[in-house]
Amino acid sequence: MSAVSAPDPVPDVVIVGAGPAGLMAAEVIAAAGRSVAVYEHTPTPARKLLLAGRGGLNLTHSEALDAFVGRYGAQAPFFRDCLSAFSPADLRAWAAGLGIETFVGSSGRVFPVQMKASTLVRAWLRRLDGLGVTLHGRHRWIGWDGQGALAFRRADGTETTVAPRATLLALGGASWPRTGSDGAWTGLLAARGVDIAPLRPSNMGFEVPWSDHLRERFAGQPVKSVSLAFGDRRLKGEFVITETGIEGGAVYALSAPLRDAIEAEGWAALTLDLLPDLTEAEVAKRVRRRGAESLSTFLKKAFSLSGPRAALLREFAPAGDLSDPAALAHRIKGLSMVLTGVRPIERAISTAGGVRFPEVDEALMLTRLPGTFVAGEMLDWEAPTGGYLLQGCFAMGAKAGGGVLGYLERS
């Protein structure tokens, strides 16, 4: 049995999890004059945020609010309320207050001018420290003790407890577990009767049974200037061929319906338009002009269609269609790629599933556990990459922080 040390000093609020939602809630609560302690499983805070920002931190998106909230699918009404209180403009103003100027990229995505997460995180931690927020690293939450106090296990195996007036859980999902979000909390809450939707990968890659030739020649290469379609959704973008299948921004945008189809049927057919700027009639007209030159030469000369795009055409189009002008044009404009599996949740960018929304009130307090709030990826929602995930977490953290303050005033 692990040794149990004396209880930690009792703050007004304990926040478990030092990601964007937890730290934003900490700021809101501490700025109102309440004492806040943040407990984090890993040695340092905001690890997932830092990892996400390695290639440029996509904080939010600049599109209109109606389109923005639509990215949250079934939870759009909830996020409309969240974003009305903490909008993309509010997030940019908050970053500016930390000395982090932002800009809107050509795709509408919003990034820090310095394109670094580390600068923002350091400035944020300085602000939190100035507000009196204390941070306890290497503390894994292991539930509650017999008196209802929060129990934590330290890295050295000793345990400690703390009994705040209110608790906010912001423990993330189960993607990128090395950053601390390993989903272990699901069992702790389920044991208290909280209804939890199974955690599933979101914004992830998919498995494709490549031929050895395509895998050896093109794994790691991007496929650009294409359009992808599944169901009633179609979008232009790009993706990457991997050893096991495909991944990338355009794939992530369709990942939820593709995942659901694979779970239901065991496979899904993703449709590629290899020449999205031309109509099928225009493609067919050029194809009919093909002479005696090889298919590879013709495709390159007539359409600049070469490399990975041309390889995908050969991979998935029936051999007979490649020599028939009408069939070739049809395949170029609507190439069916069969996906046979979903990449593991550990390799996903984010997670679907979690605490179902009927389990929380409008302030994000668990109705079964008065005084305990949840925020961030722990709840049952998902959104595509492009700034929507981070904006959602920041906005939920702000909302939960306000909910905690209201609870403290009433209790």
Phi, psi and chi 1 to 4 in degrees:
 res  aa     phi    psi   chi1   chi2   chi3   chi4
   1 MET       -  138.5  178.8  179.6  -65.1      -
   2 SER   -71.2  144.6  -59.3      -      -      -
   3 ALA   -68.6  140.8      -      -      -      -
   4 VAL  -109.8  121.3  178.6      -      -      -
   5 SER   -89.0  178.4   61.5      -      -      -
   6 ALA   -63.3  149.1      -      -      -      -
   7 PRO   -59.3  149.2  -21.8   33.3      -      -
   8 ASP   -71.1  160.1  -79.8   -2.0      -      -
   9 PRO   -54.5  145.8  -24.8   34.5      -      -
  10 VAL   -96.1  110.4 -178.7      -      -      -
  11 PRO   -85.7  171.1   33.4  -34.7      -      -
  12 ASP   -63.2  -41.2  -67.9  -36.9      -      -
  13 VAL  -135.1  135.5 -178.8      -      -      -
  14 VAL  -109.7  131.4  162.2      -      -      -
  15 ILE  -111.8  126.8  -65.6  174.7      -      -
  16 VAL  -105.6  108.9 -171.4      -      -      -
  17 GLY   116.6  120.2      -      -      -      -
  18 ALA  -109.6   48.2      -      -      -      -
  19 GLY   -95.3 -170.0      -      -      -      -
  20 PRO   -57.0  -43.4  -26.0   34.4      -      -
  21 ALA   -66.5  -45.3      -      -      -      -
  22 GLY   -65.3  -44.1      -      -      -      -
  23 LEU   -70.1  -35.1  -66.0 -179.4      -      -
  24 MET   -65.9  -41.2  179.5   55.4   72.4      -
  25 ALA   -62.7  -40.0      -      -      -      -
  26 ALA   -59.6  -41.8      -      -      -      -
  27 GLU   -64.9  -46.4  179.4  173.7  -19.0      -
  28 VAL   -59.8  -44.6  169.0      -      -      -
  29 ILE   -71.3  -44.3  -62.5  165.7      -      -
  30 ALA   -68.1  -35.0      -      -      -      -
  31 ALA   -64.0  -22.1      -      -      -      -
  32 ALA   -87.0    3.9      -      -      -      -
  33 GLY    94.2    7.1      -      -      -      -
  34 ARG   -90.7  149.1  -59.8  -69.6 -172.6  170.4
  35 SER   -82.8  136.8   57.7      -      -      -
  36 VAL  -134.1  133.9 -179.5      -      -      -
  37 ALA  -121.3  132.9      -      -      -      -
  38 VAL  -108.7  126.4  178.6      -      -      -
  39 TYR  -109.6  132.3  -74.2   75.0      -      -
  40 GLU  -133.4  135.2  166.7   61.3   30.5      -
  41 HIS   -65.7  -40.2  168.8   48.0      -      -
  42 THR   -84.4  169.4   62.5      -      -      -
  43 PRO   -65.7  -30.5  -22.1   33.8      -      -
  44 THR  -131.2  155.3   54.7      -      -      -
  45 PRO   -80.4  164.5   30.5  -36.2      -      -
  46 ALA    57.7   34.9      -      -      -      -
  47 ARG   -64.2  -40.6  -79.3 -162.7  164.5 -171.6
  48 LYS   -68.3  -37.9 -164.4  169.3 -174.7  178.6
  49 LEU   -62.6  -42.6 -178.0   62.9      -      -
  50 LEU   -64.5  -39.7  -69.2  167.5      -      -
  51 LEU   -67.6  -40.9 -175.9   59.7      -      -
  52 ALA   -63.9  -28.1      -      -      -      -
  53 GLY   -93.1   11.7      -      -      -      -
  54 ARG   -60.2  -38.8  -73.5 -175.9  -54.6  178.8
  55 GLY  -102.1   13.9      -      -      -      -
  56 GLY   121.1  119.7      -      -      -      -
  57 LEU   -82.2  107.8 -177.0   62.9      -      -
  58 ASN   -84.4   93.5 -175.9 -170.5      -      -
  59 LEU   -71.3  -45.5  -81.9  174.0      -      -
  60 THR  -159.4 -165.4 -173.7      -      -      -
  61 HIS  -136.2  154.8 -158.9  -74.0      -      -
  62 SER   -98.1    3.0   62.0      -      -      -
  63 GLU   -69.3  164.8   68.7 -177.1   -4.4      -
  64 ALA   -60.1  152.2      -      -      -      -
  65 LEU   -60.0  -41.1 -175.6   61.5      -      -
  66 ASP   -59.8  -43.9  -76.5  -14.2      -      -
  67 ALA   -68.8  -38.4      -      -      -      -
  68 PHE   -59.9  -52.1 -157.7  116.2      -      -
  69 VAL   -66.8  -26.2  -62.3      -      -      -
  70 GLY   -64.2  -19.3      -      -      -      -
  71 ARG   -69.0  -13.5  -53.4  -67.1 -175.4  174.8
  72 TYR   -94.8    9.2  -62.3   98.6      -      -
  73 GLY    56.9 -127.0      -      -      -      -
  74 ALA   -62.4  -23.0      -      -      -      -
  75 GLN   -96.3   16.0  -59.7  -56.3  -25.3      -
  76 ALA   -56.3  -42.6      -      -      -      -
  77 PRO   -60.2  -40.6  -26.0   36.1      -      -
  78 PHE   -62.9  -44.4  168.5   80.3      -      -
  79 PHE   -73.8  -24.3  -80.4   97.7      -      -
  80 ARG   -61.3  -42.4 -178.5  177.6  -66.2  -82.4
  81 ASP   -65.3  -44.8  178.5   61.5      -      -
  82 CYS   -59.8  -48.0  -88.0      -      -      -
  83 LEU   -74.8  -20.0  -91.6   61.1      -      -
  84 SER   -69.9  -25.6   66.2      -      -      -
  85 ALA   -93.8  -27.8      -      -      -      -
  86 PHE  -143.7   87.1 -166.4   82.2      -      -
  87 SER   -85.4  171.9   68.0      -      -      -
  88 PRO   -55.9  -37.6  -30.6   37.4      -      -
  89 ALA   -65.4  -38.5      -      -      -      -
  90 ASP   -64.2  -39.0  -67.5  -30.9      -      -
  91 LEU   -65.0  -41.1  179.3   52.4      -      -
  92 ARG   -65.5  -38.8  -64.7 -175.0   69.2 -175.5
  93 ALA   -66.9  -38.2      -      -      -      -
  94 TRP   -62.0  -44.9  169.0   82.8      -      -
  95 ALA   -62.1  -41.2      -      -      -      -
  96 ALA   -61.0  -35.0      -      -      -      -
  97 GLY   -65.4  -22.1      -      -      -      -
  98 LEU   -88.2    0.1  -67.6  174.3      -      -
  99 GLY    87.6   15.9      -      -      -      -
 100 ILE  -108.8  101.4  -52.3  -62.8      -      -
 101 GLU   -78.7  148.4  -63.0  -58.5  -39.5      -
 102 THR  -123.5  164.8   55.6      -      -      -
 103 PHE  -143.1  158.5   71.8   96.8      -      -
 104 VAL   -98.1  121.6  178.9      -      -      -
 105 GLY   -77.2  176.1      -      -      -      -
 106 SER   -62.9  -25.0   57.8      -      -      -
 107 SER   -87.2   -1.7   63.7      -      -      -
 108 GLY    92.1   -6.7      -      -      -      -
 109 ARG   -75.1  151.4  -60.6 -178.5  179.9 -164.9
 110 VAL  -109.9  129.8  176.2      -      -      -
 111 PHE  -131.1  154.8  -61.1   89.0      -      -
 112 PRO   -65.7  144.6  -18.4   31.0      -      -
 113 VAL   -57.2  -38.2  170.2      -      -      -
 114 GLN   -78.6   -7.6  -67.2 -176.7  -38.6      -
 115 MET    57.7   30.2  -62.9  -66.4  -75.0      -
 116 LYS  -128.5  138.0  -69.3 -178.0  178.9  179.6
 117 ALA   -81.2  -31.9      -      -      -      -
 118 SER   -62.3  -38.5   56.8      -      -      -
 119 THR   -64.0  -43.0  -54.9      -      -      -
 120 LEU   -65.1  -44.2 -177.8  147.2      -      -
 121 VAL   -62.8  -43.3  169.3      -      -      -
 122 ARG   -61.3  -44.3  -75.3 -164.5  -63.3  -90.5
 123 ALA   -64.5  -38.5      -      -      -      -
 124 TRP   -66.3  -43.8 -163.6    3.9      -      -
 125 LEU   -64.3  -35.0  -66.8  177.1      -      -
 126 ARG   -63.2  -42.8  -74.5 -165.3  -63.0  -91.3
 127 ARG   -62.9  -45.6  172.9 -177.1  -72.8  177.3
 128 LEU   -62.6  -40.1  -67.5  173.0      -      -
 129 ASP   -62.2  -40.8 -176.8   62.9      -      -
 130 GLY   -65.3  -25.0      -      -      -      -
 131 LEU   -85.5   -2.3  -69.8  170.5      -      -
 132 GLY    90.0    9.0      -      -      -      -
 133 VAL   -70.5  131.4  174.9      -      -      -
 134 THR  -103.0  143.6   58.9      -      -      -
 135 LEU  -119.2  127.6 -179.6   64.0      -      -
 136 HIS  -116.7  101.5  -56.2  -95.2      -      -
 137 GLY   -83.7  166.2      -      -      -      -
 138 ARG    56.8   38.7  -64.9 -172.8  172.8   90.3
 139 HIS  -123.1  109.5  -80.7   68.1      -      -
 140 ARG   -91.8  127.9  174.9 -177.2  -81.3  -82.8
 141 TRP   -72.8  128.6  179.0   55.3      -      -
 142 ILE  -121.3   13.7   54.6  174.4      -      -
 143 GLY   114.9 -142.9      -      -      -      -
 144 TRP  -124.7  150.5  -63.8  -93.4      -      -
 145 ASP   -86.3 -175.0   70.3    4.3      -      -
 146 GLY   -64.3  -21.4      -      -      -      -
 147 GLN   -97.3    3.7  -71.2   70.8   48.5      -
 148 GLY    90.0    4.5      -      -      -      -
 149 ALA   -77.3  150.9      -      -      -      -
 150 LEU   -67.2  136.4  -63.3  166.6      -      -
 151 ALA  -115.4  137.7      -      -      -      -
 152 PHE  -131.3  146.1  -63.1   90.1      -      -
 153 ARG  -110.9  127.1 -179.8  174.3  -65.5  119.9
 154 ARG   -82.5  171.1  -59.9 -171.7 -177.7   97.5
 155 ALA   -63.3  -28.6      -      -      -      -
 156 ASP   -84.9    4.4   61.7    6.2      -      -
 157 GLY    93.3  -12.7      -      -      -      -
 158 THR   -75.3  158.9   60.9      -      -      -
 159 GLU  -120.2  153.6  -64.7  178.7    4.4      -
 160 THR  -142.5  159.5 -173.5      -      -      -
 161 THR  -129.6  157.5   59.5      -      -      -
 162 VAL  -151.4  140.4   59.4      -      -      -
 163 ALA  -123.4   80.6      -      -      -      -
 164 PRO   -76.5  171.6   32.4  -37.2      -      -
 165 ARG   -74.3  -28.8  -66.1  177.8   59.1 -167.0
 166 ALA  -147.6  152.6      -      -      -      -
 167 THR  -128.5  139.1  -60.5      -      -      -
 168 LEU  -121.4  122.0  171.0   63.1      -      -
 169 LEU   -96.8  124.2  -56.4  176.2      -      -
 170 ALA  -138.5   66.1      -      -      -      -
 171 LEU   -95.5    2.7  -70.0  156.1      -      -
 172 GLY    75.5 -172.4      -      -      -      -
 173 GLY   -99.1 -125.3      -      -      -      -
 174 ALA  -137.1   15.5      -      -      -      -
 175 SER   -92.7  153.6   62.8      -      -      -
 176 TRP    50.5   56.0  -64.7   -3.4      -      -
 177 PRO   -59.9  -23.5   20.4  -32.4      -      -
 178 ARG   -65.3  -16.2   66.0 -175.5 -177.2  -82.8
 179 THR   -87.6   -1.9   65.5      -      -      -
 180 GLY   113.8  -17.6      -      -      -      -
 181 SER   -92.4   88.7   54.9      -      -      -
 182 ASP  -108.6    2.9   56.8   12.5      -      -
 183 GLY    74.9    8.6      -      -      -      -
 184 ALA   -64.9  -20.0      -      -      -      -
 185 TRP   -68.1  -19.4   55.5  -92.8      -      -
 186 THR   -59.4  -41.9   55.7      -      -      -
 187 GLY   -66.1  -36.1      -      -      -      -
 188 LEU   -65.2  -42.8  -63.2  172.9      -      -
 189 LEU   -76.4  -36.7  -69.3 -173.5      -      -
 190 ALA   -61.6  -35.6      -      -      -      -
 191 ALA   -65.6  -20.2      -      -      -      -
 192 ARG   -94.7    9.2  -66.0  -64.5 -179.5  108.1
 193 GLY    89.8    4.6      -      -      -      -
 194 VAL   -75.4  129.2  177.9      -      -      -
 195 ASP   -80.3  121.4 -170.7   14.7      -      -
 196 ILE  -124.4  125.2  -62.1  171.1      -      -
 197 ALA   -72.7  138.1      -      -      -      -
 198 PRO   -54.1  138.7  -24.3   33.9      -      -
 199 LEU   -73.1  133.1  -61.6 -178.4      -      -
 200 ARG  -134.5  154.7  -59.8 -174.0  -68.4  164.4
 201 PRO   -67.7  147.5   24.8  -33.6      -      -
 202 SER  -140.9  149.4 -176.9      -      -      -
 203 ASN    53.5   57.9  -67.7  -63.3      -      -
 204 MET  -128.1  172.6   65.9  -66.7 -175.8      -
 205 GLY   -85.6  171.2      -      -      -      -
 206 PHE  -129.5  155.7  -67.9   88.0      -      -
 207 GLU   -92.6  137.1  -64.8  174.5   -4.2      -
 208 VAL  -131.9  131.5 -179.4      -      -      -
 209 PRO   -78.4   76.7   29.2  -34.7      -      -
 210 TRP   -62.8  153.7  -60.0  126.3      -      -
 211 SER   -72.8  157.1   65.0      -      -      -
 212 ASP   -59.5  -38.0  -69.3  -20.1      -      -
 213 HIS   -61.1  -49.0  169.7   75.1      -      -
 214 LEU   -66.2  -43.0 -169.7  139.6      -      -
 215 ARG   -60.8  -45.9 -178.6 -175.6  -61.6  105.4
 216 GLU   -69.1  -34.5  -67.9  166.3    2.2      -
 217 ARG   -86.2  -31.8  -74.6  -74.3  -52.8  -83.6
 218 PHE  -126.8   -1.2  -64.1  101.8      -      -
 219 ALA   -59.0  130.9      -      -      -      -
 220 GLY    95.4   -6.8      -      -      -      -
 221 GLN   -96.3  144.0  -67.4 -164.2   29.4      -
 222 PRO   -80.4  149.7   29.4  -34.8      -      -
 223 VAL  -112.1  109.9 -179.1      -      -      -
 224 LYS  -110.1  167.1  -60.3 -177.9  177.7 -178.2
 225 SER    56.2   49.1  -57.2      -      -      -
 226 VAL  -130.6  168.4  -65.4      -      -      -
 227 SER  -122.5  140.6  176.9      -      -      -
 228 LEU  -117.5  143.4  -74.0   71.4      -      -
 229 ALA  -141.1  142.1      -      -      -      -
 230 PHE  -153.1  130.1 -177.2   73.7      -      -
 231 GLY    61.6 -129.7      -      -      -      -
 232 ASP   -98.2   12.8   59.2   -3.1      -      -
 233 ARG  -108.6  135.6  -67.8 -156.9   58.3 -165.8
 234 ARG  -139.0  137.9  171.9 -179.3  -69.1  -88.1
 235 LEU  -152.5  151.2   57.5   93.6      -      -
 236 LYS   -90.6  147.8  -70.5 -178.7   68.3  174.7
 237 GLY   171.2 -153.5      -      -      -      -
 238 GLU  -147.3  162.6   61.6 -178.0   73.5      -
 239 PHE  -147.9  177.1   61.9   92.7      -      -
 240 VAL  -122.1  137.2  176.0      -      -      -
 241 ILE   -81.6  128.1  -65.4  171.8      -      -
 242 THR  -114.3  176.3   69.3      -      -      -
 243 GLU   -59.8  -33.0  -70.9  -80.9  -13.7      -
 244 THR  -106.4  -11.5   56.5      -      -      -
 245 GLY   168.0 -122.3      -      -      -      -
 246 ILE  -139.0  153.3   57.2  173.4      -      -
 247 GLU  -156.6  172.2   61.5 -178.6   36.4      -
 248 GLY   127.3  171.3      -      -      -      -
 249 GLY   -53.7  -48.2      -      -      -      -
 250 ALA   -65.9  -35.9      -      -      -      -
 251 VAL   -67.9  -42.2  173.7      -      -      -
 252 TYR   -60.9  -35.8  -58.9  152.0      -      -
 253 ALA   -64.0  -24.3      -      -      -      -
 254 LEU  -106.9    7.2  -62.2  172.0      -      -
 255 SER   -65.9  -35.5   63.3      -      -      -
 256 ALA   -64.5  -53.1      -      -      -      -
 257 PRO   -66.6  -33.4   20.2  -31.5      -      -
 258 LEU   -64.3  -44.7  -73.9  169.4      -      -
 259 ARG   -60.3  -45.1  176.5 -159.0   61.7 -141.0
 260 ASP   -63.2  -38.7  -66.6  -13.5      -      -
 261 ALA   -66.5  -41.5      -      -      -      -
 262 ILE   -67.1  -39.1  -69.1  172.6      -      -
 263 GLU   -62.9  -34.8  -71.8  179.6   -8.0      -
 264 ALA   -83.6  -39.5      -      -      -      -
 265 GLU  -113.3  -16.3  -56.5  -66.9  -23.4      -
 266 GLY    91.4   -4.6      -      -      -      -
 267 TRP  -163.6  167.8   62.4  -81.7      -      -
 268 ALA  -151.9  144.4      -      -      -      -
 269 ALA  -104.9  112.5      -      -      -      -
 270 LEU   -93.1  130.1  179.0   63.8      -      -
 271 THR   -98.4  128.2  -58.3      -      -      -
 272 LEU  -107.2  134.7  -55.7 -178.1      -      -
 273 ASP  -106.9  108.7 -177.0  -15.8      -      -
 274 LEU   -77.9  -14.7  -59.8  176.1      -      -
 275 LEU  -135.7   70.2  -65.0  171.7      -      -
 276 PRO   -66.3  -15.8   23.5  -33.7      -      -
 277 ASP   -89.6   -1.0  -64.7  -33.1      -      -
 278 LEU  -119.5  147.3  -63.4  176.3      -      -
 279 THR   -79.6  163.3   66.3      -      -      -
 280 GLU   -63.5  -33.8 -172.8  168.3  -27.4      -
 281 ALA   -64.5  -40.8      -      -      -      -
 282 GLU   -66.1  -40.8  -69.3  170.3  -32.5      -
 283 VAL   -64.1  -44.9  173.7      -      -      -
 284 ALA   -62.2  -38.4      -      -      -      -
 285 LYS   -62.1  -42.4 -177.2  177.3 -179.9 -180.0
 286 ARG   -70.8  -38.0  -64.8 -169.3 -163.6 -178.6
 287 VAL   -62.3  -35.8  169.3      -      -      -
 288 ARG   -65.7  -17.6  -73.2 -165.3  -64.9  -90.5
 289 ARG   -87.1   -1.4  -62.7  173.4 -175.4  166.7
 290 ARG   -61.5  134.4  178.6 -174.1  171.6 -170.1
 291 GLY   -97.5 -135.6      -      -      -      -
 292 ALA   -90.1   -1.2      -      -      -      -
 293 GLU   -67.9  158.9   58.5 -163.3  -13.2      -
 294 SER   -65.2  159.3   69.7      -      -      -
 295 LEU   -60.6  -42.4  178.5   62.6      -      -
 296 SER   -61.0  -45.2  -63.8      -      -      -
 297 THR   -64.6  -43.6  -59.5      -      -      -
 298 PHE   -62.7  -48.5  168.5   73.5      -      -
 299 LEU   -60.5  -38.0  -67.8  174.0      -      -
 300 LYS   -69.4  -42.8 -172.6  172.7 -176.8  178.7
 301 LYS   -73.1  -42.2  -71.5  172.5   59.8  176.7
 302 ALA   -80.6  -32.5      -      -      -      -
 303 PHE  -132.5    1.7  -58.1  110.7      -      -
 304 SER    54.8   34.2  -62.3      -      -      -
 305 LEU   -97.9  103.9 -167.2   60.1      -      -
 306 SER  -150.1 -176.1   60.4      -      -      -
 307 GLY    61.1 -138.4      -      -      -      -
 308 PRO   -59.7  -37.4  -23.1   33.3      -      -
 309 ARG   -64.8  -45.2  -73.5 -171.6  -60.7  161.1
 310 ALA   -65.2  -35.5      -      -      -      -
 311 ALA   -66.0  -38.0      -      -      -      -
 312 LEU   -65.4  -37.3  -71.0  170.9      -      -
 313 LEU   -60.5  -46.4 -179.9   63.6      -      -
 314 ARG   -68.2  -31.3  -70.8 -175.4  177.6  -84.2
 315 GLU   -68.6  -39.9 -177.8   84.6   -5.2      -
 316 PHE  -112.9  -17.6  -66.0  107.3      -      -
 317 ALA   -81.5  134.5      -      -      -      -
 318 PRO   -57.2  143.1  -24.8   34.4      -      -
 319 ALA   -55.1  -38.8      -      -      -      -
 320 GLY   -64.5  -29.6      -      -      -      -
 321 ASP   -70.7  -23.4  -72.1    0.0      -      -
 322 LEU   -71.0  -19.1  -61.1  177.9      -      -
 323 SER  -105.8   -1.3   57.8      -      -      -
 324 ASP  -106.3  116.5  178.8  -87.2      -      -
 325 PRO   -54.7  -48.6  -27.5   36.2      -      -
 326 ALA   -65.7  -43.1      -      -      -      -
 327 ALA   -66.7  -38.1      -      -      -      -
 328 LEU   -63.3  -45.0  176.8   59.0      -      -
 329 ALA   -61.6  -39.6      -      -      -      -
 330 HIS   -65.1  -40.9 -176.8   68.0      -      -
 331 ARG   -68.6  -38.3  -65.4  -65.3  178.1 -177.2
 332 ILE   -60.6  -37.6  -71.1  172.7      -      -
 333 LYS   -89.3  -11.9  -67.8  -66.0  -65.8  178.1
 334 GLY  -154.6   70.2      -      -      -      -
 335 LEU   -88.7  123.6 -172.7   64.9      -      -
 336 SER   -90.0  121.3 -178.0      -      -      -
 337 MET  -111.8  118.8  175.9 -168.8  -63.5      -
 338 VAL   -86.9  124.3  174.5      -      -      -
 339 LEU  -100.2  130.4  -47.1 -179.7      -      -
 340 THR  -110.5   -3.8   56.8      -      -      -
 341 GLY  -168.5  167.1      -      -      -      -
 342 VAL  -109.9  136.5  176.9      -      -      -
 343 ARG   -67.1  153.5  -63.4  -63.4  -69.0  154.4
 344 PRO   -60.3  152.8  -21.6   32.5      -      -
 345 ILE   -60.7  -30.6 -166.1  168.9      -      -
 346 GLU   -63.4  -24.2  -64.8   82.9    4.1      -
 347 ARG  -102.3    2.6  -60.6 -177.6   61.8   83.8
 348 ALA   -78.4  157.6      -      -      -      -
 349 ILE   -75.4  -35.8  -71.2  177.8      -      -
 350 SER  -146.8 -175.0   58.4      -      -      -
 351 THR  -131.3  139.4  -57.7      -      -      -
 352 ALA  -100.2  163.5      -      -      -      -
 353 GLY    88.3  179.4      -      -      -      -
 354 GLY   124.7 -160.2      -      -      -      -
 355 VAL   -61.1  122.6  176.0      -      -      -
 356 ARG   -70.5  144.0  -62.5 -175.4 -168.2  -86.9
 357 PHE   -61.8  -31.4  -85.5   83.9      -      -
 358 PRO   -62.0  -12.6  -27.5   36.9      -      -
 359 GLU   -81.2  -10.5  -68.6  -70.5  -36.4      -
 360 VAL  -120.9  154.0  -61.3      -      -      -
 361 ASP   -87.5 -173.2   65.3   14.1      -      -
 362 GLU   -67.0  -15.3   61.0 -178.1   11.1      -
 363 ALA   -96.6    4.8      -      -      -      -
 364 LEU    72.4   25.8  -64.4  179.9      -      -
 365 MET   -91.0  137.2 -175.6  174.5   72.1      -
 366 LEU   -68.0  121.8  -71.0  166.2      -      -
 367 THR   -68.1  -25.8   54.4      -      -      -
 368 ARG   -80.5  -16.6  -61.9  176.2 -169.5  -87.8
 369 LEU  -132.5   75.6  -61.8  170.9      -      -
 370 PRO   -53.1  135.0  -27.2   36.7      -      -
 371 GLY    90.9   -4.8      -      -      -      -
 372 THR  -113.2  122.7  -60.5      -      -      -
 373 PHE  -112.0  159.5  -63.7   73.2      -      -
 374 VAL  -133.7  151.1  -69.0      -      -      -
 375 ALA  -156.4  161.8      -      -      -      -
 376 GLY    82.6 -148.4      -      -      -      -
 377 GLU   -70.9   -6.2 -134.0  177.6  -42.0      -
 378 MET   -65.8  -26.5  -71.9 -175.8   68.6      -
 379 LEU   -83.9  162.7  -77.1  147.2      -      -
 380 ASP   -84.8   82.7 -176.2   15.7      -      -
 381 TRP  -151.2  165.1   64.2  -77.7      -      -
 382 GLU  -154.9  160.0   60.3 -176.6  -46.4      -
 383 ALA  -154.7  157.8      -      -      -      -
 384 PRO   -73.5  166.2   27.5  -34.8      -      -
 385 THR   -68.0  168.8   57.6      -      -      -
 386 GLY   120.1   10.4      -      -      -      -
 387 GLY   107.5  -14.2      -      -      -      -
 388 TYR   -71.5  -36.2  -50.3  105.0      -      -
 389 LEU   -64.9  -51.5  -70.9  166.8      -      -
 390 LEU   -65.8  -43.0  -83.9  179.1      -      -
 391 GLN   -57.6  -42.1  175.6   70.0   51.8      -
 392 GLY   -61.6  -42.7      -      -      -      -
 393 CYS   -68.3  -43.7  -73.4      -      -      -
 394 PHE   -61.1  -45.5  -81.0  115.3      -      -
 395 ALA   -66.2  -39.1      -      -      -      -
 396 MET   -68.0  -36.8  -70.5  176.1   75.3      -
 397 GLY   -61.4  -43.0      -      -      -      -
 398 ALA   -64.4  -41.3      -      -      -      -
 399 LYS   -65.2  -45.5 -179.3  178.7 -179.4   65.1
 400 ALA   -64.6  -38.4      -      -      -      -
 401 GLY   -59.1  -43.5      -      -      -      -
 402 GLY   -64.6  -36.3      -      -      -      -
 403 GLY   -64.3  -40.2      -      -      -      -
 404 VAL   -62.6  -44.1  169.8      -      -      -
 405 LEU   -60.2  -42.4  -70.4  173.0      -      -
 406 GLY   -63.0  -38.8      -      -      -      -
 407 TYR   -64.0  -44.0  172.6   82.4      -      -
 408 LEU   -63.8  -35.5  -67.6  176.3      -      -
 409 GLU   -68.2  -31.9  -69.6  171.7    1.0      -
 410 ARG   -84.5  -24.1  -63.3 -170.9  -57.3  -88.1
 411 SER   -97.1      -   60.8      -      -      -
